[in-house]
Amino acid sequence: MSIPLSISWSEGQLVILDQQKLPHEIEYVTLETLEDVFDAIFTLKVRGAPAIGIAAAYGLALSAVRHETEDLETFFHLVQKDAEYLGSSRPTAVNLVWALQRLASVVRNAGSVDAAKQLLAEEAVRIHEEDEASCRQIGAYGLELLEGKKRVMTICNAGSIATAKYGTALAPFHLGAEIGREFEVYACETRPVFQGSRLTVWELQQSGVNVTLITDSMAAHTIEAKEVEAIIVGADRIAANGDTANKIGTLNLAILANAYNIPFYVAAPSSTFDVSIGSGAEIPIEERKPEEITHFAGEPVAPLGTKVFNPAFDVAPARLITAIITEKGIIKPEYEKNIPAALGAYTGKGAHS
Ligand SMILES: CSC[C@@H](O)[C@@H](O)C(=O)COP(=O)(O)O
């Protein structure tokens, strides 16, 4: 039994687990160019907010090595241009721009282009390592919050493969498996691209967690029939007031948790907070292509030309969130006051110290 990983970097080589092919094929691909990294993020080969940020950071470092100028100012502009390009690959997860901005800023501290190239790679590695540590800490806090609870529901994949390791919402289950604490996890399949059935179920099986698959429409009945005791989800962006964007269907679960009076937890590292925006209304929601809904495994499941609305994320309002689990601690309402207190004085996108 082991916890699967999705991103590795060794001597300037970036290798990712192709999450589009899971669970039937376990295929690792080497990303060699900025365009490869853009495409991997855009097509969900690498996905999940922290993993997108980590991959983009390595992508920027990869591309920087190939810029031939010796002039630091010119180099900085080339890196900025690359960052803007990668940053446009997906709009909702704030970890993407957070990581890119963090990398671009290290160029400002470099004395030469060669030193800047080195610093970029080092900073990408640091982001990767910090995320693993954050996720482990989130798992430990999550275990505390879930004390005495066994049956827990989740959606999408906020797991190890969506991060550096352990995941956010799934971290308590991985850590629980290590120490013999047993959970019964109910994983929503997560239409339309099945991150729940393809990824979460696979990932939890790899680390020996007891997981049961349900369709998204079975959530309410399952909460009743199986006496689900808590819901835990990841996040793509958390506004200053605690409103949280996550995979489409998360809002349904937040409403259900409220209706059934069970806790609804969000688990995310501080790099997922965007305290530059006041509320979830300002979070850009990605819309993806209609074929994700009109087709299944390449076969049409709707009349040709059907009108489609395919938002990839929704926003759970802060009032429905029982607590937000971060590596810096467990944040409880009132979020407007408690988020800045937990994250420190940071006022921008992402909030790692
Ligand atoms: C730790 S991952 C948190 C979120 O990014 C996750 O829950 C999610 O919504 C992922 O969406 P995806 O479209 O698969 O990138």
The ligand as a Gaussian input file, in Angstrom:
#p B3LYP/6-31G(d) Opt

LIG

0 1
 C       -6.285000      19.572000      -3.519000
 S       -7.120000      19.784000      -4.977000
 C       -8.433000      20.910000      -4.637000
 C       -9.262000      21.233000      -5.822000
 O       -8.437000      21.678000      -6.853000
 C      -10.091000      20.024000      -6.269000
 O      -11.039000      19.739000      -5.286000
 C      -10.761000      20.332000      -7.591000
 O      -11.823000      20.932000      -7.634000
 C      -10.000000      19.963000      -8.801000
 O      -10.644000      20.268000     -10.000000
 P       -9.940000      19.833000     -11.359000
 O      -10.854000      20.369000     -12.421000
 O       -9.861000      18.355000     -11.357000
 O       -8.584000      20.496000     -11.387000

